[in-house]
Amino acid sequence: MQQNIRFSIVGFGNIGRRHGVQIQNNPFATLVSVCDIDPVVGEHVPEGVAFYTDLNAMLQAGNTDVLCVCTPNYLHEAHTIAAMNAGMHAVVEKPMALSVAECRNMIAASEKNNKIIFAVKQNRYNPPVQEVKKLVAANQLGAVYMVQVNCFWNRGDAYYSGSDWRGSKLKDGGCLFTQFSHFVDILYYINGSVTQASGAVENFGHTHNTEVEDTGSFIMKGANGSIINFNFTTCAYNSNMEGSITIFAEKGTVKIGGQYLNTIEYQQLLGEALPPINITAKSNNYGLYQGSMSNHDKVIQNVIDVLIHDMPVMTSAAEGLEVVGIIEMMYQSVQR
Ligand SMILES: NC(=O)c1ccc[n+]([C@@H]2O[C@H](COP(=O)([O-])OP(=O)(O)OC[C@H]3O[C@@H](n4cnc5c(N)ncnc54)[C@H](O)[C@@H]3O)[C@@H](O)[C@H]2O)c1
């Protein structure tokens, strides 16, 4: 049995470097090579790790097991399929892709080559999310009546300046793909599929630097019969304010809150109370803006667990597709 998994990374920007750190921190993983079209990025590649500016050249070297796809959203499909065809597994950053059709192409390549796609949804590992997931899975909340999702973040000019993809309709896709797909995923992870969506979106504060909306509000129906409210904005003044999911159910009300789904903010449960959880120090800090909870160590560990110990994949490609499908349904319901 192979005891050390060899990784490569394509796209060595904000999140690619985080993958690099977590791969190098894991005793069962080796970072073999990195590819980025920007040669300057080579300066950030750790010593002893090969650097390429051409993905095909890196894949042809044929000396790694897993490709972490950390390029902008619109490249996830092509880069994942390239990894599959080169005989590698792929860890694909969120969103898995920009349409269900792209996700299907990726899954077809994975099936053809018998290689695994790991979709990155690291917020699933947040302790409050795990506690509520267990409650729902054990049917301790009974019927779910209503779910309220609030994503109130701040993205200022510095976030968009200097990027050729952020805020682009074709390359980024919009806030539901880039900023809030984590929240769509946790909604799906806890409450299941969505069957209907309608809403409104507007670009209020970012018309000078984005082609997409910065604010939206949706009413949706869950396959379990629940009513879902999904509100988002990147116009929260000056800083991220809230990222929360509240569940109103037959046997309890519970709110996962904080800025990044990092606390159990409220609970009234018929059954035993959840442990108090308030994790404050673990968000991804990118200097100019704050991202989601930093659980990429667990993402890399899941790859190791699956490939070495035959354990289950935390977020499969099929689930990545479901999340993209919900986002697609939401966007198809509005004028953009
Ligand atoms: N899981 C999370 O919490 C999280 C956080 C941030 C970003 N992301 C996702 O990660 C991806 C990258 O985001 P980022 O913030 O790191 O972006 P970024 O702009 O900082 O980095 C992207 C890198 O990809 C490189 N690149 C572009 N085209 C390429 C190509 N054809 N071949 C090789 N390299 C290429 C760029 O030069 C750049 O260095 C996005 O899909 C984003 O949604 C996920």
PDBQT file of the ligand as one rigid body, heavy atoms in Angstrom, charges set to zero:
ROOT
HETATM    1  N1  LIG A 401     -12.247  27.313  -0.322  1.00  0.00    +0.000 N 
HETATM    2  C1  LIG A 401     -12.118  28.604  -0.103  1.00  0.00    +0.000 C 
HETATM    3  O1  LIG A 401     -12.440  29.105   0.963  1.00  0.00    +0.000 OA
HETATM    4  C2  LIG A 401     -11.557  29.473  -1.182  1.00  0.00    +0.000 A 
HETATM    5  C3  LIG A 401     -10.953  30.696  -0.833  1.00  0.00    +0.000 A 
HETATM    6  C4  LIG A 401     -10.415  31.488  -1.855  1.00  0.00    +0.000 A 
HETATM    7  C5  LIG A 401     -10.521  31.078  -3.181  1.00  0.00    +0.000 A 
HETATM    8  N2  LIG A 401     -11.141  29.907  -3.479  1.00  0.00    +0.000 N 
HETATM    9  C6  LIG A 401     -11.268  29.481  -4.898  1.00  0.00    +0.000 C 
HETATM   10  O2  LIG A 401      -9.953  29.204  -5.395  1.00  0.00    +0.000 OA
HETATM   11  C7  LIG A 401      -9.835  29.625  -6.745  1.00  0.00    +0.000 C 
HETATM   12  C8  LIG A 401      -8.674  30.615  -6.856  1.00  0.00    +0.000 C 
HETATM   13  O3  LIG A 401      -8.934  31.736  -6.040  1.00  0.00    +0.000 OA
HETATM   14  P1  LIG A 401      -7.744  32.677  -5.511  1.00  0.00    +0.000 P 
HETATM   15  O4  LIG A 401      -8.367  33.626  -4.562  1.00  0.00    +0.000 OA
HETATM   16  O5  LIG A 401      -6.604  31.838  -5.064  1.00  0.00    +0.000 OA
HETATM   17  O6  LIG A 401      -7.368  33.430  -6.877  1.00  0.00    +0.000 OA
HETATM   18  P2  LIG A 401      -6.001  34.127  -7.231  1.00  0.00    +0.000 P 
HETATM   19  O7  LIG A 401      -6.302  35.072  -8.346  1.00  0.00    +0.000 OA
HETATM   20  O8  LIG A 401      -5.347  34.643  -5.996  1.00  0.00    +0.000 OA
HETATM   21  O9  LIG A 401      -5.088  32.918  -7.774  1.00  0.00    +0.000 OA
HETATM   22  C9  LIG A 401      -5.355  32.256  -9.004  1.00  0.00    +0.000 C 
HETATM   23  C10 LIG A 401      -4.008  31.866  -9.612  1.00  0.00    +0.000 C 
HETATM   24  O10 LIG A 401      -4.258  31.078 -10.792  1.00  0.00    +0.000 OA
HETATM   25  C11 LIG A 401      -3.288  31.443 -11.776  1.00  0.00    +0.000 C 
HETATM   26  N3  LIG A 401      -3.775  31.060 -13.109  1.00  0.00    +0.000 N 
HETATM   27  C12 LIG A 401      -4.717  31.668 -13.868  1.00  0.00    +0.000 A 
HETATM   28  N4  LIG A 401      -4.884  31.017 -15.037  1.00  0.00    +0.000 NA
HETATM   29  C13 LIG A 401      -4.038  29.952 -14.999  1.00  0.00    +0.000 A 
HETATM   30  C14 LIG A 401      -3.745  28.903 -15.921  1.00  0.00    +0.000 A 
HETATM   31  N5  LIG A 401      -4.369  28.804 -17.104  1.00  0.00    +0.000 N 
HETATM   32  N6  LIG A 401      -2.796  27.990 -15.578  1.00  0.00    +0.000 NA
HETATM   33  C15 LIG A 401      -2.146  28.090 -14.377  1.00  0.00    +0.000 A 
HETATM   34  N7  LIG A 401      -2.365  29.071 -13.477  1.00  0.00    +0.000 NA
HETATM   35  C16 LIG A 401      -3.315  29.989 -13.779  1.00  0.00    +0.000 A 
HETATM   36  C17 LIG A 401      -3.132  32.948 -11.587  1.00  0.00    +0.000 C 
HETATM   37  O11 LIG A 401      -1.920  33.431 -12.149  1.00  0.00    +0.000 OA
HETATM   38  C18 LIG A 401      -3.179  33.070 -10.062  1.00  0.00    +0.000 C 
HETATM   39  O12 LIG A 401      -1.876  33.004  -9.483  1.00  0.00    +0.000 OA
HETATM   40  C19 LIG A 401     -11.206  30.220  -7.121  1.00  0.00    +0.000 C 
HETATM   41  O13 LIG A 401     -11.957  29.229  -7.767  1.00  0.00    +0.000 OA
HETATM   42  C20 LIG A 401     -11.837  30.579  -5.790  1.00  0.00    +0.000 C 
HETATM   43  O14 LIG A 401     -13.244  30.526  -5.819  1.00  0.00    +0.000 OA
HETATM   44  C21 LIG A 401     -11.637  29.102  -2.517  1.00  0.00    +0.000 A 
ENDROOT
TORSDOF 0
